[in-house]
Structure formats: structure tokens, C-alpha cells
Amino acid sequence: MARLLLFNKPYGVLSQFTDRGSPTVRATLSDYIAVKGVYPAGRLDRDSEGLLLLCDDGRLQARIADPRFKMPKTYFVQVEGDPQAAELERLRKGVLLKDGMTLPAEVARIDPPDLWQRDPPIRQRKAIPDSWLRITIREGRNRQVRRMTAAVGLPTLRLVRWSIGDWSVAGIAQGAYRELSGPAEIGSGAQGR
């Protein structure tokens, strides 16, 4: 039976088990996860937080990470500025980035979600408001959500991946993980929405 771990990755942690070649010591998955034989299914940038899936099954890993399967990934995104209808519509229709047009995204403005405190906290500027968006994408380009919000004039301040398919970080403390308990629980998350 495949093993699947849902890890709530803190800010500043690399999505890998080792950090080769860096002159400074940076936190890695090995600082949080002592399970042997599991590997990240996809990546989450060092400066992003939230759900990172780890598994020991190559087929499941490909189903989660490969853009061909278009598994939905939902993010809570704190942006600088006050998003207007036109900016949100551009995100919904797809945004032209240097590596091409993104697929359409599901985008909604939301109240600040009930999340853990980030360490270090984001910078606050008195004269510039910030807002929260829920963005769901079905592809996984490098730093895609950050680049999309920047392209419409809403720089990302904080990025938290909340779910992948039906798997969610809800109820998992920052820096902790939960191992799924059986084929039904593992298989159901891969269905997506």
C-alpha cells in the first residue's frame, strides 16, 4: 500500500530533504519528517507555506504533480492592494506570463483566513492596504500564483497552499504532518473536485 503524508510546510523550509551547496544552513524536510522512502509530490517554494504531499509511490506522485492531470491546487493569497473586479477577471481568464498564457483560475476575494502566525510576519505598510484571495489553479509553473498576481498589479505578500485535490492542510499544525491511513483515504484525494 502506498504511503502518503500531508505536511504543513512552514515559511523558510526547502521542499527537499537536503540542502547541498548552500553556504548557510537552511531548514529542509529532514528537520520535520523522519519517514524513510517518501518524496515530495511537487514543490512549494521556500517562501510559501502550507500543504506539501510526500509519497513513496511513483504513479501516485506523478498523478499529483504532473500538470497533465490538472489536479486543482487551492491557495490562500494575501496580496498588496485592493483587488478590483477587472483584476480578478484577468486572473479568472488566464494571465500572460513570460512562459505563456496560464489556464483560467478560480478566484474569489475572501475574509482573512484563520491561519497560524507566520515567522517572520509579513511586512505591513500603513498607507497600502492588503487583501486576501482564494485562487485555484490546475497547472504548476514555477512561482505561478506569485507571478499571476504580480502581472495584474497585486504583489503577493503571503502564499499558503491550502489543498491539492481533496487533500487539505486543515487541522494539521504548522511543521507537522499526518499520514493517510488507507487506500480509501489516499484514493479519494486524488479524484480532485
Backbone as ProteinMPNN parsed JSONL, in Angstrom:
{"seq_chain_A": "MARLLLFNKPYGVLSQFTDRGSPTVRATLSDYIAVKGVYPAGRLDRDSEGLLLLCDDGRLQARIADPRFKMPKTYFVQVEGDPQAAELERLRKGVLLKDGMTLPAEVARIDPPDLWQRDPPIRQRKAIPDSWLRITIREGRNRQVRRMTAAVGLPTLRLVRWSIGDWSVAGIAQGAYRELSGPAEIGSGAQGR", "coords_chain_A": {"N_chain_A": [[0.839, -1.185, 0.0], [0.493, 2.243, -0.78], [2.239, 4.974, 0.742], [1.253, 8.074, 2.053], [1.87, 11.326, 2.969], [0.646, 14.257, 4.478], [1.894, 17.317, 4.773], [2.351, 20.245, 6.64], [3.985, 22.721, 5.557], [6.255, 24.993, 6.902], [7.019, 28.535, 6.471], [10.083, 29.337, 4.886], [11.232, 26.81, 4.758], [12.864, 24.392, 2.815], [11.627, 22.452, 0.075], [12.73, 19.843, 0.041], [14.894, 17.137, 1.09], [17.585, 17.533, 1.623], [20.135, 20.101, 1.632], [22.182, 20.97, -0.495], [25.209, 22.601, -1.312], [24.712, 25.172, -0.356], [25.936, 28.044, 1.302], [24.943, 28.785, 3.738], [23.094, 27.423, 6.502], [20.056, 25.988, 5.872], [16.636, 25.303, 6.599], [15.227, 22.093, 6.005], [13.134, 19.411, 4.696], [13.968, 17.213, 6.176], [14.315, 18.168, 8.719], [11.849, 18.018, 9.822], [10.511, 15.673, 9.089], [10.835, 12.293, 9.605], [10.356, 10.026, 8.209], [11.204, 7.338, 6.206], [11.884, 6.886, 2.697], [9.908, 8.416, 1.437], [8.927, 10.994, -0.829], [8.731, 14.39, -2.032], [5.741, 15.25, -3.744], [5.652, 17.177, -6.136], [6.393, 20.697, -5.682], [6.923, 23.317, -3.279], [7.562, 26.595, -2.909], [10.321, 28.001, -1.055], [9.596, 30.349, 0.296], [6.904, 30.054, 0.568], [3.999, 28.639, 2.172], [2.243, 25.878, 3.757], [0.322, 23.114, 2.4], [2.148, 20.302, 1.524], [2.6, 17.428, -0.256], [3.847, 14.176, 0.348], [5.07, 11.111, -0.85], [5.498, 7.537, -1.401], [5.118, 6.269, -3.747], [5.576, 6.084, -7.096], [3.706, 6.298, -9.249], [1.476, 7.496, -8.037], [2.694, 9.831, -7.183], [3.29, 11.034, -9.661], [0.681, 11.419, -10.604], [-0.223, 13.366, -8.845], [1.611, 15.508, -9.19], [2.068, 15.94, -11.959], [1.271, 18.172, -14.541], [-0.458, 17.353, -16.579], [-2.58, 15.982, -15.48], [-4.073, 17.915, -14.292], [-4.744, 18.47, -11.581], [-6.532, 20.153, -9.093], [-5.205, 22.903, -7.28], [-5.412, 24.741, -4.417], [-5.0, 27.95, -3.109], [-4.499, 30.26, -0.419], [-4.084, 33.6, -0.626], [-2.407, 36.416, 0.298], [-2.464, 39.631, -0.766], [-0.903, 42.662, -1.847], [-2.659, 45.635, -1.925], [-5.939, 46.577, -3.204], [-7.977, 44.511, -4.57], [-9.749, 44.844, -7.587], [-12.69, 44.352, -9.629], [-11.892, 44.073, -12.337], [-9.205, 43.231, -12.199], [-9.477, 40.787, -10.872], [-11.001, 39.417, -12.75], [-9.178, 39.206, -14.862], [-7.357, 37.382, -13.739], [-9.061, 35.187, -13.554], [-9.566, 34.585, -16.243], [-7.085, 33.89, -17.214], [-3.626, 34.636, -17.37], [-1.126, 36.369, -19.128], [2.112, 35.345, -19.008], [5.743, 35.371, -18.903], [6.393, 32.819, -19.773], [4.227, 32.086, -21.253], [0.6, 31.871, -21.686], [-1.471, 31.467, -18.842], [-3.633, 28.85, -17.636], [-7.176, 29.322, -17.151], [-8.18, 30.494, -13.906], [-9.766, 29.783, -10.756], [-11.042, 32.307, -8.828], [-11.546, 34.174, -5.911], [-12.398, 36.83, -3.77], [-11.713, 36.908, -0.316], [-12.462, 36.864, 3.234], [-9.922, 37.486, 5.734], [-8.265, 34.455, 6.275], [-8.38, 31.992, 8.946], [-5.491, 31.404, 10.056], [-2.298, 30.01, 11.06], [0.306, 31.86, 12.759], [2.749, 33.55, 10.875], [6.26, 33.134, 10.727], [9.054, 34.788, 9.849], [6.745, 37.554, 10.472], [4.684, 39.011, 7.845], [5.567, 42.016, 6.029], [4.096, 45.052, 6.974], [2.432, 47.851, 5.64], [1.4, 51.023, 6.348], [0.137, 52.848, 4.596], [-0.698, 51.364, 2.435], [-3.167, 49.139, 1.545], [-3.969, 45.663, 2.265], [-5.186, 42.531, 0.997], [-7.096, 39.45, 0.884], [-7.146, 36.577, -1.199], [-8.697, 33.675, -2.625], [-7.335, 31.325, -4.611], [-7.531, 29.005, -7.18], [-5.719, 26.831, -9.106], [-4.852, 24.789, -11.994], [-2.506, 23.885, -12.94], [1.088, 23.879, -12.722], [3.283, 25.848, -12.768], [6.552, 27.308, -12.238], [6.586, 29.301, -9.41], [4.033, 30.268, -9.972], [1.486, 31.361, -8.979], [2.337, 33.647, -7.59], [3.52, 35.072, -9.703], [1.297, 35.463, -11.331], [-0.42, 37.117, -9.745], [1.241, 39.337, -9.484], [1.38, 40.145, -12.148], [-1.084, 41.316, -12.561], [-0.943, 43.515, -11.023], [-1.008, 43.128, -8.26], [0.946, 42.445, -5.914], [2.12, 39.502, -4.27], [2.04, 38.943, -0.821], [1.874, 36.961, 1.117], [1.68, 33.464, 0.808], [-0.229, 30.635, 0.939], [-0.595, 27.287, 0.481], [-3.518, 25.604, 0.48], [-4.966, 23.332, -0.288], [-4.737, 20.298, -2.257], [-6.237, 18.717, -4.818], [-8.601, 16.783, -3.167], [-7.312, 16.693, -0.777], [-6.331, 18.33, 2.184], [-4.739, 20.843, 4.216], [-6.02, 21.487, 6.475], [-6.47, 21.393, 9.948], [-3.94, 20.421, 10.493], [-1.099, 21.114, 12.249], [1.3, 23.77, 11.89], [4.384, 22.77, 10.572], [3.949, 20.149, 11.172], [2.845, 16.79, 10.27], [0.489, 14.549, 8.722], [-0.157, 11.175, 8.297], [-1.858, 9.451, 5.809], [-4.387, 6.974, 6.178], [-5.27, 4.71, 4.698], [-6.204, 2.895, 1.653], [-8.698, 3.959, 0.751], [-8.771, 6.567, 1.801], [-6.451, 7.647, 0.696], [-6.895, 7.315, -2.073], [-9.239, 8.807, -2.49], [-8.544, 11.514, -2.334], [-7.071, 11.927, -4.622], [-8.902, 12.21, -6.595], [-9.737, 14.816, -6.911], [-11.636, 17.85, -7.526]], "CA_chain_A": [[0.0, 0.0, 0.0], [1.248, 3.491, -0.867], [2.249, 5.866, 1.898], [1.043, 9.462, 1.667], [1.933, 12.243, 4.097], [0.215, 15.635, 4.275], [2.8, 18.11, 5.605], [2.099, 21.687, 6.676], [5.324, 23.274, 5.444], [6.409, 26.377, 7.355], [7.787, 29.507, 5.7], [11.532, 29.22, 5.008], [11.68, 25.423, 4.677], [13.012, 23.901, 1.446], [10.81, 21.268, -0.244], [13.653, 18.744, -0.237], [15.442, 16.602, 2.336], [18.949, 18.02, 1.84], [20.44, 21.417, 1.066], [23.572, 20.894, -0.959], [25.798, 23.739, -1.99], [24.381, 26.47, 0.229], [26.913, 28.426, 2.329], [24.251, 28.932, 5.02], [22.241, 26.304, 6.85], [18.647, 26.277, 5.656], [15.763, 24.219, 7.031], [14.764, 21.181, 4.964], [12.129, 18.456, 5.149], [14.542, 16.29, 7.165], [14.168, 18.769, 10.042], [10.467, 17.815, 10.258], [9.96, 14.375, 8.709], [11.811, 11.211, 9.763], [9.831, 8.862, 7.497], [12.102, 6.952, 5.11], [11.341, 6.431, 1.426], [8.881, 9.289, 0.856], [9.492, 12.122, -1.57], [7.699, 15.387, -2.352], [4.979, 15.169, -4.997], [5.598, 18.581, -6.491], [7.223, 21.581, -4.866], [6.344, 24.511, -2.689], [8.712, 27.485, -2.749], [10.832, 28.237, 0.298], [8.876, 31.44, 0.928], [5.478, 29.722, 0.613], [3.631, 27.781, 3.297], [1.057, 25.07, 3.583], [0.286, 21.698, 2.069], [3.11, 19.615, 0.666], [2.345, 15.996, -0.199], [5.004, 13.313, 0.19], [4.612, 9.734, -1.003], [6.52, 6.552, -1.777], [4.595, 5.587, -4.922], [5.863, 6.909, -8.268], [2.492, 6.563, -10.035], [0.691, 8.481, -7.294], [3.464, 11.073, -7.222], [3.076, 11.618, -10.988], [-0.726, 11.868, -10.689], [-0.339, 14.591, -8.059], [2.487, 16.594, -9.641], [2.106, 16.152, -13.404], [0.234, 19.107, -14.995], [-1.416, 16.709, -17.491], [-3.743, 15.521, -14.723], [-4.803, 19.131, -13.919], [-5.273, 18.377, -10.231], [-6.679, 21.514, -8.57], [-4.41, 23.334, -6.122], [-6.045, 25.953, -3.905], [-4.109, 28.782, -2.302], [-4.929, 31.495, 0.21], [-3.053, 34.534, -1.066], [-2.503, 37.787, 0.791], [-1.871, 40.49, -1.779], [-0.823, 44.095, -1.567], [-3.604, 46.38, -2.737], [-7.373, 46.362, -3.066], [-8.352, 43.941, -5.867], [-10.976, 45.299, -8.219], [-13.318, 43.344, -10.488], [-11.118, 43.878, -13.569], [-8.01, 42.437, -11.88], [-9.921, 39.424, -10.569], [-11.423, 38.807, -14.006], [-7.964, 38.83, -15.605], [-6.865, 36.137, -13.142], [-10.016, 34.113, -13.895], [-9.459, 34.251, -17.672], [-5.721, 33.494, -17.539], [-2.712, 35.77, -17.404], [0.041, 36.167, -19.976], [3.394, 35.42, -18.311], [6.866, 35.227, -19.833], [6.401, 31.465, -20.326], [2.966, 31.829, -21.943], [-0.682, 32.138, -21.042], [-1.887, 30.484, -17.843], [-5.004, 28.377, -17.737], [-8.067, 30.087, -16.281], [-8.128, 30.163, -12.478], [-10.92, 30.146, -9.936], [-10.556, 33.38, -7.957], [-12.554, 34.854, -5.096], [-11.917, 37.638, -2.659], [-12.187, 36.277, 0.915], [-12.042, 37.45, 4.501], [-8.663, 36.87, 6.18], [-8.492, 33.111, 6.807], [-7.882, 31.701, 10.282], [-4.241, 30.668, 9.835], [-1.214, 30.115, 12.021], [1.161, 33.039, 12.605], [3.947, 33.307, 10.071], [7.516, 33.566, 11.333], [8.717, 36.112, 10.363], [5.495, 38.097, 9.935], [4.84, 39.791, 6.604], [5.731, 43.449, 6.272], [2.858, 45.826, 6.916], [2.637, 49.252, 5.282], [0.201, 51.75, 6.77], [-0.518, 53.569, 3.502], [-1.117, 50.456, 1.368], [-3.989, 48.059, 2.096], [-3.755, 44.32, 1.754], [-6.422, 41.773, 0.846], [-6.929, 38.005, 0.733], [-7.814, 35.914, -2.311], [-8.605, 32.218, -2.746], [-7.035, 31.071, -6.017], [-7.363, 27.595, -7.53], [-5.122, 26.631, -10.429], [-4.769, 23.387, -12.399], [-1.19, 23.652, -13.537], [2.05, 24.116, -11.659], [4.511, 26.504, -13.221], [7.405, 27.867, -11.191], [6.109, 30.522, -8.749], [2.934, 30.697, -10.837], [0.499, 32.245, -8.351], [3.01, 34.926, -7.337], [3.686, 35.769, -10.977], [-0.027, 35.862, -11.808], [-0.91, 38.283, -9.007], [2.1, 40.474, -9.841], [1.046, 40.573, -13.51], [-2.288, 42.146, -12.538], [-0.691, 44.65, -10.141], [-1.297, 42.767, -6.87], [2.055, 41.613, -5.446], [1.824, 38.56, -3.192], [2.734, 39.123, 0.45], [1.889, 35.663, 1.798], [1.077, 32.431, -0.037], [-0.459, 29.409, 1.686], [-1.333, 26.269, -0.279], [-4.488, 25.025, 1.399], [-5.366, 21.98, -0.686], [-4.41, 19.695, -3.547], [-7.354, 17.788, -4.973], [-9.439, 16.791, -1.97], [-6.458, 16.677, 0.409], [-6.215, 19.673, 2.731], [-3.881, 21.046, 5.379], [-6.902, 21.809, 7.605], [-6.281, 20.579, 11.141], [-2.541, 19.995, 10.65], [-0.318, 22.233, 12.782], [2.459, 24.164, 11.101], [5.553, 21.947, 10.858], [3.52, 18.779, 11.468], [2.287, 16.059, 9.142], [-0.456, 13.474, 9.007], [-0.074, 10.1, 7.314], [-3.182, 8.935, 5.5], [-4.477, 5.667, 6.804], [-5.648, 3.562, 3.902], [-6.458, 3.112, 0.228], [-9.862, 4.812, 0.508], [-8.389, 7.939, 2.124], [-5.446, 8.07, -0.295], [-7.519, 7.351, -3.396], [-10.275, 9.832, -2.602], [-7.925, 12.825, -2.552], [-6.554, 12.011, -5.986], [-10.0, 12.466, -7.531], [-9.887, 16.253, -7.15], [-13.018, 18.332, -7.442]], "C_chain_A": [[0.882, 1.246, 0.0], [1.169, 4.248, 0.452], [2.086, 7.285, 1.375], [1.007, 10.306, 2.924], [1.464, 13.615, 3.653], [1.003, 16.477, 5.266], [2.43, 19.577, 5.506], [3.461, 22.38, 6.736], [5.377, 24.712, 5.945], [7.163, 27.234, 6.338], [9.282, 29.243, 5.937], [12.082, 27.818, 4.918], [11.748, 25.017, 3.208], [12.176, 22.647, 1.255], [11.692, 20.112, -0.709], [14.282, 18.328, 1.087], [16.871, 17.048, 2.629], [19.109, 19.378, 1.187], [21.91, 21.416, 0.699], [23.995, 22.204, -1.595], [25.48, 25.099, -1.413], [25.409, 26.81, 1.308], [26.277, 28.603, 3.71], [23.384, 27.698, 5.267], [20.789, 26.732, 6.689], [17.824, 25.062, 6.066], [15.295, 23.406, 5.825], [13.696, 20.257, 5.544], [12.667, 17.513, 6.216], [14.503, 16.866, 8.58], [12.787, 18.495, 10.64], [9.953, 16.395, 10.059], [11.054, 13.315, 8.774], [11.353, 9.923, 9.07], [10.745, 8.576, 6.311], [11.31, 6.586, 3.854], [10.212, 7.256, 0.847], [9.558, 10.496, 0.229], [8.379, 13.106, -1.915], [7.051, 15.124, -3.706], [4.72, 16.613, -5.413], [6.453, 19.392, -5.527], [6.378, 22.695, -4.286], [7.538, 25.393, -2.362], [9.08, 27.687, -1.285], [10.023, 29.319, 1.02], [7.357, 31.26, 0.896], [5.241, 28.722, 1.736], [2.514, 26.841, 2.882], [1.315, 23.669, 3.091], [1.366, 21.28, 1.08], [2.835, 18.135, 0.847], [3.639, 15.244, -0.428], [4.502, 11.876, 0.079], [5.767, 8.843, -1.431], [6.127, 5.794, -3.043], [4.761, 6.504, -6.14], [4.637, 7.249, -9.092], [1.62, 7.611, -9.356], [1.379, 9.84, -7.325], [3.251, 11.786, -8.568], [1.654, 12.154, -11.12], [-0.924, 13.192, -9.956], [0.395, 15.748, -8.732], [2.405, 16.917, -11.13], [0.956, 17.055, -13.861], [-0.8, 18.476, -15.933], [-2.695, 16.279, -16.774], [-4.594, 16.683, -14.206], [-5.471, 19.029, -12.551], [-5.366, 19.777, -9.638], [-5.833, 21.744, -7.323], [-4.984, 24.677, -5.679], [-5.123, 26.649, -2.923], [-4.891, 29.898, -1.639], [-3.785, 32.471, -0.005], [-3.33, 35.919, -0.497], [-1.748, 38.661, -0.198], [-1.836, 41.925, -1.293], [-1.788, 44.806, -2.504], [-5.038, 45.97, -2.457], [-7.889, 45.837, -4.402], [-9.711, 44.431, -6.348], [-11.474, 44.216, -9.176], [-12.479, 43.049, -11.734], [-9.881, 43.012, -13.322], [-8.393, 40.986, -11.597], [-10.345, 38.701, -11.844], [-10.223, 38.401, -14.861], [-7.384, 37.527, -15.064], [-7.76, 34.959, -13.529], [-9.858, 33.653, -15.342], [-8.1, 33.68, -18.057], [-4.881, 34.731, -17.747], [-1.533, 35.421, -18.308], [1.299, 36.397, -19.145], [4.509, 35.234, -19.327], [6.905, 33.851, -20.479], [5.041, 31.088, -20.928], [1.747, 32.122, -21.087], [-0.993, 31.046, -20.017], [-3.29, 29.998, -18.176], [-5.891, 29.274, -16.869], [-7.99, 29.582, -14.839], [-9.47, 30.483, -11.838], [-10.404, 31.142, -8.909], [-11.723, 33.993, -7.208], [-11.85, 35.683, -4.038], [-12.519, 37.042, -1.388], [-11.791, 37.123, 2.126], [-10.722, 36.818, 4.903], [-8.929, 35.493, 6.79], [-7.872, 32.951, 8.199], [-6.662, 30.784, 10.137], [-3.32, 30.831, 11.032], [-0.437, 31.4, 11.763], [2.371, 32.665, 11.758], [5.155, 33.857, 10.804], [8.581, 33.599, 10.245], [7.395, 36.594, 9.782], [5.747, 38.866, 8.639], [5.008, 41.252, 6.958], [4.377, 44.127, 6.111], [3.202, 47.265, 6.545], [1.327, 49.986, 5.527], [-0.569, 52.338, 5.593], [-1.051, 52.647, 2.404], [-1.921, 49.312, 1.979], [-3.529, 46.698, 1.58], [-5.084, 43.579, 1.789], [-6.085, 40.298, 0.698], [-7.755, 37.5, -0.447], [-7.723, 34.403, -2.108], [-8.452, 31.936, -4.235], [-6.828, 29.577, -6.209], [-6.846, 27.519, -8.948], [-5.045, 25.132, -10.713], [-3.512, 23.117, -13.221], [-0.184, 24.012, -12.462], [3.356, 24.704, -12.156], [5.277, 27.065, -12.025], [6.85, 29.208, -10.712], [4.898, 31.128, -9.466], [1.976, 31.674, -10.167], [1.11, 33.611, -8.076], [3.15, 35.735, -8.626], [2.346, 36.251, -11.534], [-0.521, 37.11, -11.078], [-0.072, 39.521, -9.33], [1.727, 41.03, -11.217], [-0.203, 41.444, -13.558], [-2.163, 43.284, -11.528], [-0.988, 44.4, -8.672], [-0.179, 41.868, -6.334], [1.647, 40.735, -4.259], [2.686, 38.853, -1.978], [2.898, 37.788, 1.179], [1.127, 34.668, 0.932], [0.997, 31.137, 0.762], [-1.226, 28.436, 0.798], [-2.22, 25.529, 0.713], [-4.857, 23.6, 1.023], [-4.815, 21.616, -2.05], [-5.452, 18.606, -3.743], [-8.251, 17.908, -3.755], [-8.624, 16.719, -0.683], [-6.239, 18.11, 0.879], [-5.286, 19.681, 3.94], [-4.71, 21.387, 6.624], [-6.655, 20.838, 8.761], [-4.869, 20.072, 11.373], [-1.733, 21.206, 11.096], [0.865, 22.534, 11.87], [3.668, 23.342, 11.537], [5.221, 20.506, 11.192], [3.01, 18.107, 10.195], [1.314, 15.011, 9.648], [-0.297, 12.443, 7.905], [-1.475, 9.573, 7.081], [-3.218, 7.443, 5.791], [-4.883, 4.505, 5.919], [-5.971, 3.915, 2.467], [-7.639, 4.045, -0.042], [-9.504, 6.278, 0.738], [-7.378, 8.477, 1.107], [-6.096, 8.262, -1.664], [-8.522, 8.465, -3.549], [-9.686, 11.21, -2.887], [-7.449, 13.019, -3.978], [-7.64, 12.308, -7.008], [-10.111, 13.94, -7.865], [-11.346, 16.641, -7.049], [-13.654, 18.334, -8.802]], "O_chain_A": [[1.895, 1.297, 0.697], [0.176, 4.175, 1.176], [2.701, 7.66, 0.377], [0.22, 10.048, 3.835], [1.837, 14.087, 2.58], [0.8, 16.361, 6.474], [2.217, 20.095, 4.41], [4.016, 22.598, 7.813], [4.625, 25.561, 5.466], [7.854, 26.717, 5.46], [9.692, 28.96, 7.063], [13.297, 27.638, 4.993], [10.814, 25.262, 2.445], [12.031, 21.856, 2.187], [11.421, 19.486, -1.734], [14.218, 19.057, 2.076], [17.323, 16.95, 3.77], [18.334, 19.763, 0.312], [22.767, 21.814, 1.488], [23.228, 22.833, -2.325], [25.947, 26.106, -1.947], [25.726, 25.963, 2.144], [26.97, 28.577, 4.726], [22.992, 27.013, 4.322], [20.346, 27.71, 7.29], [18.264, 23.924, 5.899], [15.004, 23.958, 4.764], [13.393, 20.314, 6.736], [11.91, 17.057, 7.074], [14.646, 16.118, 9.547], [12.575, 18.716, 11.832], [9.056, 15.956, 10.778], [12.072, 13.419, 8.09], [11.907, 8.853, 9.321], [11.026, 9.465, 5.508], [10.208, 6.045, 3.938], [9.605, 6.846, -0.142], [10.606, 10.957, 0.683], [7.223, 12.713, -2.072], [7.73, 14.815, -4.685], [3.687, 17.191, -5.076], [7.144, 18.841, -4.671], [5.269, 22.971, -4.745], [8.429, 24.982, -1.618], [8.24, 27.556, -0.395], [9.79, 29.216, 2.225], [6.611, 32.202, 1.164], [6.165, 28.046, 2.19], [1.919, 26.981, 1.813], [2.38, 23.099, 3.326], [1.484, 21.815, -0.022], [2.834, 17.634, 1.972], [4.439, 15.616, -1.287], [3.612, 11.468, 0.826], [6.852, 9.313, -1.774], [6.744, 4.782, -3.372], [4.156, 7.574, -6.203], [4.523, 8.369, -9.589], [1.089, 8.507, -10.012], [0.726, 10.873, -7.475], [3.056, 13.001, -8.604], [1.446, 13.227, -11.686], [-1.702, 14.038, -10.395], [-0.146, 16.85, -8.832], [2.65, 18.058, -11.524], [-0.208, 16.747, -13.604], [-1.903, 19.003, -16.071], [-3.763, 16.218, -17.382], [-5.711, 16.469, -13.735], [-6.616, 19.446, -12.378], [-4.386, 20.522, -9.67], [-5.758, 20.895, -6.434], [-5.038, 25.629, -6.457], [-4.544, 26.028, -2.032], [-5.838, 30.428, -2.22], [-2.649, 32.201, 0.386], [-4.367, 36.519, -0.779], [-0.557, 38.466, -0.441], [-2.628, 42.341, -0.448], [-1.748, 44.613, -3.719], [-5.312, 45.134, -1.596], [-8.211, 46.631, -5.286], [-10.69, 44.43, -5.601], [-10.745, 43.274, -9.489], [-12.369, 41.893, -12.143], [-9.547, 42.158, -14.143], [-7.705, 40.063, -12.035], [-10.079, 37.509, -12.002], [-10.255, 37.358, -15.515], [-6.967, 36.664, -15.836], [-7.268, 33.864, -13.799], [-10.0, 32.466, -15.636], [-7.969, 33.053, -19.108], [-5.364, 35.75, -18.24], [-1.009, 34.309, -18.256], [1.529, 37.496, -18.64], [4.239, 34.965, -20.498], [7.389, 33.709, -21.602], [4.741, 29.906, -21.093], [1.846, 32.555, -19.939], [-0.806, 29.858, -20.282], [-4.035, 30.654, -18.904], [-5.395, 29.919, -15.946], [-7.765, 28.398, -14.593], [-10.213, 31.341, -12.315], [-9.439, 30.86, -8.198], [-12.762, 34.296, -7.795], [-10.829, 35.274, -3.484], [-13.703, 36.704, -1.368], [-10.908, 37.977, 2.049], [-10.42, 35.712, 4.456], [-9.728, 35.372, 7.719], [-6.958, 33.686, 8.573], [-6.786, 29.56, 10.1], [-3.538, 31.679, 11.897], [-0.513, 31.965, 10.672], [2.941, 31.585, 11.916], [5.085, 34.916, 11.427], [8.983, 32.543, 9.756], [6.962, 36.116, 8.733], [6.862, 39.311, 8.369], [4.639, 41.682, 8.05], [3.611, 43.798, 5.204], [4.156, 47.833, 7.076], [0.283, 49.621, 4.987], [-1.8, 52.328, 5.593], [-1.784, 53.104, 1.526], [-1.414, 48.59, 2.838], [-2.799, 46.602, 0.593], [-5.996, 43.957, 2.525], [-4.942, 39.934, 0.423], [-8.89, 37.925, -0.668], [-6.78, 33.912, -1.489], [-9.332, 32.267, -5.029], [-6.045, 28.954, -5.492], [-7.444, 28.064, -9.875], [-5.158, 24.309, -9.805], [-3.481, 22.234, -14.078], [-0.585, 24.422, -11.373], [4.419, 24.109, -11.976], [4.717, 27.267, -10.947], [6.667, 30.133, -11.503], [4.763, 32.349, -9.552], [1.68, 32.724, -10.739], [0.462, 34.632, -8.306], [2.922, 36.945, -8.631], [2.269, 37.321, -12.137], [-0.988, 38.056, -11.713], [-0.608, 40.624, -9.438], [1.755, 42.243, -11.427], [-0.372, 42.23, -14.491], [-3.151, 43.945, -11.209], [-1.197, 45.346, -7.912], [-0.34, 40.648, -6.302], [0.923, 41.174, -3.365], [3.905, 38.994, -2.084], [3.937, 37.526, 1.784], [0.067, 34.983, 0.391], [2.013, 30.604, 1.207], [-2.361, 28.707, 0.405], [-1.736, 24.909, 1.661], [-5.042, 22.751, 1.895], [-4.479, 22.47, -2.871], [-5.547, 17.679, -2.938], [-8.62, 19.013, -3.357], [-9.202, 16.687, 0.404], [-5.99, 19.002, 0.068], [-5.079, 18.659, 4.594], [-4.153, 21.555, 7.709], [-6.636, 19.622, 8.573], [-4.62, 19.365, 12.349], [-1.69, 22.216, 10.394], [1.362, 21.654, 11.167], [3.946, 23.227, 12.73], [6.124, 19.716, 11.469], [2.775, 18.763, 9.18], [1.311, 14.64, 10.822], [-0.301, 12.782, 6.722], [-2.202, 9.28, 8.031], [-2.212, 6.744, 5.668], [-4.836, 3.368, 6.387], [-6.009, 5.09, 2.101], [-7.583, 4.844, -0.976], [-9.895, 7.14, -0.05], [-7.455, 9.639, 0.708], [-5.862, 9.271, -2.329], [-8.652, 9.025, -4.638], [-10.29, 11.994, -3.619], [-7.426, 14.14, -4.487], [-7.34, 12.623, -8.159], [-10.527, 14.297, -8.968], [-12.181, 15.881, -6.56], [-14.819, 18.707, -8.938]]}, "name": "protein", "num_of_chains": 1, "seq": "MARLLLFNKPYGVLSQFTDRGSPTVRATLSDYIAVKGVYPAGRLDRDSEGLLLLCDDGRLQARIADPRFKMPKTYFVQVEGDPQAAELERLRKGVLLKDGMTLPAEVARIDPPDLWQRDPPIRQRKAIPDSWLRITIREGRNRQVRRMTAAVGLPTLRLVRWSIGDWSVAGIAQGAYRELSGPAEIGSGAQGR"}
